[in-house]
Structure formats: structure tokens, C-alpha cells
């Protein structure tokens, strides 16, 4: 994480945490402030013995509440939300934090230490909304591998390991384009995107293979500059010897730093196997495809996990 921390420190971003009374959040926020990585804002009443350099905001007493209620009403009135309901929802910590991001008063939010993934993601979707360029919210893990010759200095992006269960070809293309952008922002390198399958360049015949081939066609039509290839088996994507054998002439085979799996099952399994059997560190998941960054934690997270996610959230806010 050291390189990511240094990059985040230079950006001086403000990150809001909706679960400001949680002890792990307080510990992480104190470290973030102490080390000057981001400017942390915690939603909730300021406790006794609060860490120095950490700002607190109580939604019920905040002068920003009326503005946030109006923003939420404009975003959700087409769904039948009334102004009174919008004002009430804006007071809820998850929504207040997401609305801070939507309003530009914070650069990103980090929640989920106490609330469920469904609640955290819903607040972000309803308040911040999807990036119109991506059209789909998905999840990405950054995998730090033991072998630094793989990916980008041992770092790779895996998607979607967290959100979209069974993507259509169009959704798979959205995931690929969003993950390529995550690679640019988080790994500070140009993506080499492999659309994975159990087949390499027609070696297998199945409708699932056809979906990956169709996704590749959509990506190439929408992102002409992107270095992407498929369908590739995992060994062909990451091994130069195998890649040259199975997909000669490919600019991605053997060089991939961004792996896009055909569905959530394969992505989640692949991520866990690389982590547990390969000794990799899995950092994330991080949400991608939102208009502004908002990330979800595991409820079993540690203070260090929260710190790391805040660092990445700051970097995500720099996307073009």
C-alpha cells in the first residue's frame, strides 16, 4: 500500500465515513489524519477523546441538511419520494455521507463497517448515482501477488468479484471498461485487459464463450484505444509462454494486468483461490461505475482495512 498512500497524501482529499461512532472507524480516521493521508469527516456526534484532526458532523444539527434533502428529492422524486420523505432520508448517516459526496462537500465515502452491503450500495446509488459513461456499478479487487513479474509489478485488477452475478455481454463490456479505468487510476499504468473464459480463441464451443466474444466486440466498438483481448483462458492471459502458444500475436496474452471474469461465481472463486493458495493480498472490493467514489466495507473489517479503503477511495476521486 505504500505507493498508494504516498499518491493519496499528495491529493489532500476529503473522505466521509457514515459510521463515525464505530471504534474501528475512529481508529482509522485518527491514523489518516495523523499521517496526513486524507481529511477524514465522521458522521455522528463527536465523542470524548476523539482523535485530533478528525472533523465530525451531526446530520440533525447540520446547516447542510436542507440542501442535501433538496438534492435527494430531485434525484428520487420520479420514484415517488416526497419532499418530507427526502428530508427524513437525508438525515440518515449513510445517505447524509453519500449526499456530501454528491454535493461536492466530500470527495468520496467509505461505509459498511456496521451497515450491510445492500444498504451501503443503495445509499450510494440513490444519492450519487451511476457514472453515465459506465452505466453499471460493479466491483473490483486489487490483488497484490507474491510474483512481481506478473501484472503491473505484482498488482492486478480482478472484476467483477462482488456485485453483478450473471452479466450479459453488454454488462460484461461495461465491467471491462470500468475495470480498465480502475487499473489506470489505482495501478497508475495502462490496462491490458483479458476477457476470461474456459476457451482461448475458439478452442471451446459454448454459448458462454459466445457471450465473452460478443462482450469483446462491444468493448472494441466503445473503447477503440483500449488494449483488450478475449476470449482467453487464465493461463493464456498471465503466462507469456502459454499466451504465445495459445494466442500468438495477441497484445494481451501473457501480459494481462486486468482480468475480467465471465460471471460473479468464477471471479469470486478465482480471487479467493489466488489469495488463499497463492499467498496474494486481496485489497477491496471497490465499487466502480459510480459518478463519484463510494466504497463498501465488510462488517468484519479491521481499522487497517478501513484505512486502506479510504486511501483507494481518495485515488478513485481523481478519475477524469
C-alpha positions as a Markdown table, in Angstrom:
| # | Residue | x | y | z |
|---|---|---|---|---|
| 1 | Unk | 0.0 | 0.0 | 0.0 |
| 2 | Unk | 3.0 | 2.4 | 0.5 |
| 3 | Unk | 2.9 | 3.7 | -3.1 |
| 4 | Unk | -0.8 | 4.2 | -3.0 |
| 5 | Unk | -0.6 | 6.0 | 0.4 |
| 6 | Unk | 2.0 | 8.4 | -1.0 |
| 7 | Unk | -0.1 | 9.2 | -4.0 |
| 8 | Unk | -3.2 | 9.8 | -1.9 |
| 9 | Unk | -1.3 | 12.1 | 0.5 |
| 10 | Unk | -0.5 | 14.5 | -2.3 |
| 11 | Unk | -4.1 | 14.8 | -3.3 |
| 12 | Unk | -5.4 | 16.1 | 0.0 |
| 13 | Unk | -8.9 | 14.6 | -0.5 |
| 14 | Unk | -11.8 | 14.7 | 2.0 |
| 15 | Unk | -13.3 | 11.3 | 2.8 |
| 16 | Unk | -16.5 | 11.0 | 4.8 |
| 17 | Unk | -17.4 | 8.0 | 7.0 |
| 18 | Unk | -21.1 | 7.5 | 7.8 |
| 19 | Unk | -20.4 | 5.2 | 10.8 |
| 20 | Unk | -18.5 | 7.7 | 12.8 |
| 21 | Unk | -19.2 | 6.2 | 16.2 |
| 22 | Unk | -17.6 | 2.8 | 15.4 |
| 23 | Unk | -14.3 | 2.3 | 17.2 |
| 24 | Unk | -12.6 | 0.9 | 14.1 |
| 25 | Unk | -13.6 | 3.9 | 12.1 |
| 26 | Unk | -12.4 | 6.2 | 14.8 |
| 27 | Unk | -9.0 | 4.4 | 14.9 |
| 28 | Unk | -8.7 | 4.5 | 11.1 |
| 29 | Unk | -9.7 | 8.2 | 10.9 |
| 30 | Unk | -7.2 | 9.1 | 13.6 |
| 31 | Unk | -4.4 | 7.4 | 11.6 |
| 32 | Unk | -5.5 | 9.0 | 8.3 |
| 33 | Unk | -5.4 | 12.5 | 9.9 |
| 34 | Unk | -2.2 | 11.9 | 11.9 |
| 35 | Unk | -0.4 | 10.7 | 8.8 |
| 36 | Unk | -1.9 | 13.4 | 6.5 |
| 37 | Unk | -3.3 | 10.9 | 4.0 |
| 38 | Unk | -6.8 | 12.3 | 3.7 |
| 39 | Unk | -9.0 | 14.7 | 5.6 |
| 40 | Unk | -11.5 | 12.5 | 7.4 |
| 41 | Unk | -15.0 | 13.6 | 8.3 |
| 42 | Unk | -17.1 | 11.3 | 10.5 |
| 43 | Unk | -20.9 | 11.4 | 10.6 |
| 44 | Unk | -22.1 | 11.4 | 14.2 |
| 45 | Unk | -21.7 | 13.3 | 17.5 |
| 46 | Unk | -18.1 | 14.0 | 18.5 |
| 47 | Unk | -17.1 | 11.6 | 21.3 |
| 48 | Unk | -15.0 | 12.3 | 24.3 |
| 49 | Unk | -11.3 | 11.6 | 23.5 |
| 50 | Unk | -11.9 | 12.0 | 19.7 |
| 51 | Unk | -8.7 | 11.8 | 17.6 |
| 52 | Unk | -7.1 | 15.1 | 16.6 |
| 53 | Unk | -7.5 | 16.3 | 13.1 |
| 54 | Unk | -10.8 | 14.5 | 12.6 |
| 55 | Unk | -13.9 | 16.5 | 11.8 |
| 56 | Unk | -17.4 | 15.4 | 13.0 |
| 57 | Unk | -20.8 | 16.3 | 11.6 |
| 58 | Unk | -24.2 | 15.6 | 13.2 |
| 59 | Unk | -26.8 | 15.4 | 10.4 |
| 60 | Unk | -29.7 | 16.6 | 12.6 |
| 61 | Unk | -27.8 | 19.8 | 13.6 |
| 62 | Unk | -26.0 | 20.4 | 10.2 |
| 63 | Unk | -26.9 | 23.5 | 8.2 |
| 64 | Unk | -26.3 | 21.4 | 5.1 |
| 65 | Unk | -29.3 | 19.1 | 5.8 |
| 66 | Unk | -31.8 | 21.2 | 3.9 |
| 67 | Unk | -29.6 | 21.4 | 0.9 |
| 68 | Unk | -29.0 | 17.6 | 1.0 |
| 69 | Unk | -32.7 | 16.9 | 1.3 |
| 70 | Unk | -33.3 | 19.0 | -1.8 |
| 71 | Unk | -30.6 | 17.1 | -3.7 |
| 72 | Unk | -32.1 | 13.8 | -2.7 |
| 73 | Unk | -35.6 | 14.9 | -3.6 |
| 74 | Unk | -34.5 | 16.0 | -7.1 |
| 75 | Unk | -32.8 | 12.6 | -7.7 |
| 76 | Unk | -35.7 | 10.5 | -6.4 |
| 77 | Unk | -38.9 | 12.4 | -6.9 |
| 78 | Unk | -39.5 | 10.5 | -10.2 |
| 79 | Unk | -39.7 | 7.4 | -8.0 |
| 80 | Unk | -42.4 | 8.9 | -5.9 |
| 81 | Unk | -40.3 | 10.3 | -3.0 |
| 82 | Unk | -41.9 | 13.4 | -1.4 |
| 83 | Unk | -40.0 | 16.4 | 0.0 |
| 84 | Unk | -40.8 | 15.4 | 3.5 |
| 85 | Unk | -39.5 | 11.8 | 2.9 |
| 86 | Unk | -36.4 | 13.2 | 1.3 |
| 87 | Unk | -35.7 | 15.4 | 4.2 |
| 88 | Unk | -36.0 | 12.5 | 6.6 |
| 89 | Unk | -33.9 | 10.2 | 4.5 |
| 90 | Unk | -31.1 | 12.8 | 4.2 |
| 91 | Unk | -30.7 | 12.7 | 8.0 |
| 92 | Unk | -29.7 | 9.0 | 7.9 |
| 93 | Unk | -25.9 | 8.7 | 8.2 |
| 94 | Unk | -25.4 | 6.5 | 5.1 |
| 95 | Unk | -27.4 | 8.9 | 3.0 |
| 96 | Unk | -26.0 | 12.1 | 4.6 |
| 97 | Unk | -22.5 | 10.9 | 3.8 |
| 98 | Unk | -23.4 | 9.9 | 0.2 |
| 99 | Unk | -25.1 | 13.3 | -0.3 |
| 100 | Unk | -22.0 | 15.0 | 1.0 |
| 101 | Unk | -20.2 | 13.4 | -1.9 |
| 102 | Unk | -23.0 | 14.1 | -4.4 |
| 103 | Unk | -22.9 | 17.8 | -3.3 |
| 104 | Unk | -19.1 | 18.1 | -3.7 |
| 105 | Unk | -18.5 | 18.6 | 0.0 |
| 106 | Unk | -16.5 | 15.4 | 0.2 |
| 107 | Unk | -14.5 | 13.6 | -2.4 |
| 108 | Unk | -15.7 | 10.1 | -1.5 |
| 109 | Unk | -17.3 | 8.0 | 1.2 |
| 110 | Unk | -16.4 | 4.8 | 3.0 |
| 111 | Unk | -19.2 | 2.8 | 4.8 |
| 112 | Unk | -20.3 | -0.7 | 5.5 |
| 113 | Unk | -18.4 | -1.4 | 8.8 |
| 114 | Unk | -21.8 | -1.5 | 10.5 |
| 115 | Unk | -24.4 | -1.4 | 7.7 |
| 116 | Unk | -24.9 | -4.2 | 5.2 |
| 117 | Unk | -23.6 | -4.1 | 1.7 |
| 118 | Unk | -27.1 | -3.7 | 0.3 |
| 119 | Unk | -27.8 | -0.7 | 2.5 |
| 120 | Unk | -24.5 | 0.9 | 1.7 |
| 121 | Unk | -24.6 | 0.4 | -2.0 |
| 122 | Unk | -28.3 | 1.5 | -2.2 |
| 123 | Unk | -27.5 | 4.8 | -0.4 |
| 124 | Unk | -24.6 | 5.4 | -2.9 |
| 125 | Unk | -26.8 | 4.6 | -5.9 |
| 126 | Unk | -29.7 | 6.7 | -4.8 |
| 127 | Unk | -27.6 | 9.7 | -3.8 |
| 128 | Unk | -24.5 | 9.7 | -6.0 |
| 129 | Unk | -25.8 | 7.7 | -9.0 |
| 130 | Unk | -24.0 | 5.8 | -11.7 |
| 131 | Unk | -21.4 | 7.3 | -14.0 |
| 132 | Unk | -23.2 | 7.9 | -17.3 |
| 133 | Unk | -20.1 | 6.7 | -19.1 |
| 134 | Unk | -20.2 | 3.3 | -17.4 |
| 135 | Unk | -24.0 | 2.7 | -16.8 |
| 136 | Unk | -23.3 | -0.2 | -14.4 |
| 137 | Unk | -22.0 | -0.4 | -10.9 |
| 138 | Unk | -19.6 | -3.3 | -10.4 |
| 139 | Unk | -16.8 | -4.3 | -8.0 |
| 140 | Unk | -13.0 | -4.7 | -8.4 |
| 141 | Unk | -10.4 | -6.3 | -6.2 |
| 142 | Unk | -6.7 | -5.2 | -6.4 |
| 143 | Unk | -4.6 | -8.4 | -6.0 |
| 144 | Unk | -1.1 | -8.0 | -4.7 |
| 145 | Unk | 0.8 | -11.1 | -5.8 |
| 146 | Unk | 4.0 | -12.7 | -4.5 |
| 147 | Unk | 5.5 | -12.7 | -8.0 |
| 148 | Unk | 6.2 | -9.2 | -9.0 |
| 149 | Unk | 6.8 | -10.2 | -12.6 |
| 150 | Unk | 3.1 | -10.7 | -13.1 |
| 151 | Unk | 0.6 | -7.9 | -13.9 |
| 152 | Unk | 2.0 | -4.5 | -13.0 |
| 153 | Unk | 4.8 | -5.0 | -10.5 |
| 154 | Unk | 2.8 | -7.8 | -9.0 |
| 155 | Unk | -0.5 | -5.9 | -8.9 |
| 156 | Unk | -3.6 | -7.0 | -10.9 |
| 157 | Unk | -7.3 | -5.9 | -11.1 |
| 158 | Unk | -9.9 | -8.7 | -10.8 |
| 159 | Unk | -13.6 | -8.0 | -11.7 |
| 160 | Unk | -16.4 | -8.4 | -11.0 |
| 161 | Unk | -15.9 | -10.3 | -7.8 |
| 162 | Unk | -18.7 | -8.6 | -5.8 |
| 163 | Unk | -21.8 | -7.2 | -7.5 |
| 164 | Unk | -23.1 | -8.4 | -10.9 |
| 165 | Unk | -23.9 | -12.1 | -10.6 |
| 166 | Unk | -24.5 | -13.1 | -14.2 |
| 167 | Unk | -23.6 | -10.3 | -16.6 |
| 168 | Unk | -24.9 | -10.0 | -20.1 |
| 169 | Unk | -22.4 | -9.3 | -22.9 |
| 170 | Unk | -23.2 | -5.6 | -22.7 |
| 171 | Unk | -22.8 | -5.6 | -18.9 |
| 172 | Unk | -19.5 | -7.6 | -19.3 |
| 173 | Unk | -18.3 | -4.9 | -21.6 |
| 174 | Unk | -19.3 | -2.2 | -19.1 |
| 175 | Unk | -17.4 | -4.1 | -16.4 |
| 176 | Unk | -14.3 | -4.4 | -18.7 |
| 177 | Unk | -14.3 | -0.6 | -19.5 |
| 178 | Unk | -14.8 | 0.4 | -15.8 |
| 179 | Unk | -12.1 | -2.0 | -14.6 |
| 180 | Unk | -9.7 | -0.7 | -17.2 |
| 181 | Unk | -10.2 | 2.8 | -15.8 |
| 182 | Unk | -9.7 | 1.4 | -12.2 |
| 183 | Unk | -6.4 | 0.0 | -13.4 |
| 184 | Unk | -5.3 | 3.4 | -14.8 |
| 185 | Unk | -6.3 | 5.2 | -11.6 |
| 186 | Unk | -5.2 | 2.7 | -8.9 |
| 187 | Unk | -2.2 | 1.0 | -10.5 |
| 188 | Unk | -1.0 | 4.1 | -12.4 |
| 189 | Unk | -0.4 | 2.0 | -15.6 |
| 190 | Unk | -2.1 | 1.4 | -18.9 |
| 191 | Unk | -4.5 | -1.6 | -18.7 |
| 192 | Unk | -4.0 | -4.8 | -20.6 |
| 193 | Unk | -7.5 | -6.3 | -20.3 |
| 194 | Unk | -8.2 | -10.0 | -20.7 |
| 195 | Unk | -11.8 | -11.2 | -21.0 |
| 196 | Unk | -11.5 | -14.7 | -19.4 |
| 197 | Unk | -13.3 | -17.9 | -20.4 |
| 198 | Unk | -12.7 | -21.7 | -20.4 |
| 199 | Unk | -11.8 | -21.2 | -24.1 |
| 200 | Unk | -9.0 | -19.4 | -25.9 |
| 201 | Unk | -9.7 | -18.1 | -29.3 |
| 202 | Unk | -12.3 | -20.6 | -30.3 |
| 203 | Unk | -10.8 | -23.7 | -28.6 |
| 204 | Unk | -14.1 | -24.3 | -26.9 |
| 205 | Unk | -17.7 | -24.0 | -28.3 |
| 206 | Unk | -20.5 | -22.9 | -25.9 |
| 207 | Unk | -22.9 | -20.1 | -25.6 |
| 208 | Unk | -20.9 | -18.8 | -22.5 |
| 209 | Unk | -17.9 | -18.5 | -24.8 |
| 210 | Unk | -20.1 | -16.6 | -27.3 |
| 211 | Unk | -21.1 | -14.1 | -24.7 |
| 212 | Unk | -17.4 | -13.3 | -24.0 |
| 213 | Unk | -16.7 | -12.9 | -27.7 |
| 214 | Unk | -19.7 | -10.6 | -28.0 |
| 215 | Unk | -18.5 | -8.6 | -25.0 |
| 216 | Unk | -15.1 | -8.1 | -26.7 |
| 217 | Unk | -16.8 | -6.8 | -29.8 |
| 218 | Unk | -18.8 | -4.3 | -27.7 |
| 219 | Unk | -15.7 | -3.1 | -25.8 |
| 220 | Unk | -13.7 | -2.7 | -29.0 |
| 221 | Unk | -16.5 | -0.6 | -30.5 |
| 222 | Unk | -16.9 | 1.6 | -27.5 |
| 223 | Unk | -13.3 | 2.0 | -26.4 |
| 224 | Unk | -11.1 | 2.0 | -29.5 |
| 225 | Unk | -7.9 | 2.9 | -27.6 |
| 226 | Unk | -8.2 | 0.1 | -25.1 |
| 227 | Unk | -5.7 | -2.8 | -25.1 |
| 228 | Unk | -8.2 | -5.7 | -24.7 |
| 229 | Unk | -8.5 | -9.3 | -25.9 |
| 230 | Unk | -10.6 | -12.4 | -25.4 |
| 231 | Unk | -11.7 | -14.9 | -25.1 |
| 232 | Unk | -8.6 | -16.1 | -23.1 |
| 233 | Unk | -8.1 | -18.8 | -20.6 |
| 234 | Unk | -6.5 | -17.6 | -17.4 |
| 235 | Unk | -3.1 | -19.3 | -18.1 |
| 236 | Unk | -3.0 | -17.7 | -21.6 |
| 237 | Unk | -3.8 | -14.3 | -20.0 |
| 238 | Unk | -1.0 | -14.3 | -17.4 |
| 239 | Unk | 1.7 | -16.7 | -18.7 |
| 240 | Unk | 3.9 | -15.4 | -21.6 |
| 241 | Unk | 4.8 | -19.0 | -22.7 |
| 242 | Unk | 1.2 | -20.2 | -22.7 |
| 243 | Unk | -0.1 | -17.0 | -24.2 |
| 244 | Unk | 2.3 | -17.2 | -27.1 |
| 245 | Unk | 1.3 | -20.8 | -27.7 |
| 246 | Unk | -2.5 | -20.4 | -27.4 |
| 247 | Unk | -3.0 | -16.8 | -28.7 |
| 248 | Unk | 0.0 | -15.9 | -30.9 |
| 249 | Unk | 0.0 | -12.3 | -31.9 |
| 250 | Unk | -2.2 | -11.1 | -29.0 |
| 251 | Unk | -1.0 | -7.9 | -27.3 |
| 252 | Unk | -2.7 | -9.0 | -24.1 |
| 253 | Unk | -2.0 | -12.7 | -23.8 |
| 254 | Unk | 0.8 | -13.3 | -21.2 |
| 255 | Unk | 0.8 | -9.6 | -20.3 |
| 256 | Unk | -2.6 | -9.0 | -18.7 |
| 257 | Unk | -2.9 | -6.8 | -15.6 |
| 258 | Unk | -6.7 | -6.6 | -15.7 |
| 259 | Unk | -8.7 | -9.8 | -15.5 |
| 260 | Unk | -12.4 | -9.7 | -16.3 |
| 261 | Unk | -14.2 | -12.9 | -15.4 |
| 262 | Unk | -17.3 | -14.1 | -17.2 |
| 263 | Unk | -19.5 | -14.1 | -14.0 |
| 264 | Unk | -19.5 | -13.5 | -10.3 |
| 265 | Unk | -19.0 | -17.1 | -9.4 |
| 266 | Unk | -15.8 | -17.5 | -11.4 |
| 267 | Unk | -14.5 | -14.1 | -10.3 |
| 268 | Unk | -15.1 | -14.7 | -6.6 |
| 269 | Unk | -13.7 | -18.2 | -6.7 |
| 270 | Unk | -10.6 | -17.0 | -8.6 |
| 271 | Unk | -10.0 | -14.2 | -6.2 |
| 272 | Unk | -10.2 | -16.4 | -3.1 |
| 273 | Unk | -8.0 | -19.1 | -4.6 |
| 274 | Unk | -5.3 | -16.7 | -5.6 |
| 275 | Unk | -5.5 | -15.2 | -2.1 |
| 276 | Unk | -5.5 | -18.4 | -0.1 |
| 277 | Unk | -3.4 | -20.8 | -2.2 |
| 278 | Unk | -1.2 | -18.2 | -4.0 |
| 279 | Unk | -0.4 | -16.1 | -0.9 |
| 280 | Unk | -1.8 | -12.9 | -2.5 |
| 281 | Unk | -3.3 | -10.0 | -0.7 |
| 282 | Unk | -6.8 | -9.0 | -1.8 |
| 283 | Unk | -7.5 | -5.3 | -1.4 |
| 284 | Unk | -11.1 | -4.4 | -1.8 |
| 285 | Unk | -13.7 | -4.8 | -3.2 |
| 286 | Unk | -14.1 | -1.3 | -4.5 |
| 287 | Unk | -17.2 | -0.1 | -6.3 |
| 288 | Unk | -16.7 | 1.2 | -9.8 |
| 289 | Unk | -19.1 | 2.8 | -12.2 |
| 290 | Unk | -20.4 | 5.4 | -9.8 |
| 291 | Unk | -20.4 | 9.1 | -10.7 |
| 292 | Unk | -18.2 | 9.7 | -7.6 |
| 293 | Unk | -16.5 | 7.2 | -5.4 |
| 294 | Unk | -18.3 | 5.4 | -2.6 |
| 295 | Unk | -17.0 | 2.2 | -1.2 |
| 296 | Unk | -18.4 | -0.6 | 0.9 |
| 297 | Unk | -16.6 | -2.4 | 3.8 |
| 298 | Unk | -17.0 | -5.9 | 5.2 |
| 299 | Unk | -18.7 | -5.8 | 8.6 |
| 300 | Unk | -15.8 | -7.9 | 9.8 |
| 301 | Unk | -13.3 | -5.3 | 8.7 |
| 302 | Unk | -10.3 | -4.1 | 10.7 |
| 303 | Unk | -9.2 | -0.5 | 11.3 |
| 304 | Unk | -6.4 | -1.2 | 8.8 |
| 305 | Unk | -8.9 | -2.3 | 6.2 |
| 306 | Unk | -10.8 | 0.9 | 6.6 |
| 307 | Unk | -7.6 | 2.9 | 6.3 |
| 308 | Unk | -6.7 | 1.1 | 3.1 |
| 309 | Unk | -10.1 | 1.5 | 1.5 |
| 310 | Unk | -10.0 | 5.3 | 2.4 |
| 311 | Unk | -6.7 | 5.5 | 0.6 |
| 312 | Unk | -8.1 | 3.9 | -2.6 |
| 313 | Unk | -11.3 | 6.0 | -2.4 |
| 314 | Unk | -9.1 | 9.1 | -2.5 |
| 315 | Unk | -7.3 | 7.9 | -5.6 |
| 316 | Unk | -10.6 | 7.0 | -7.3 |
| 317 | Unk | -11.8 | 10.5 | -6.9 |
| 318 | Unk | -9.1 | 11.6 | -9.3 |
| 319 | Unk | -10.5 | 9.8 | -12.3 |
| 320 | Unk | -11.1 | 12.0 | -15.3 |
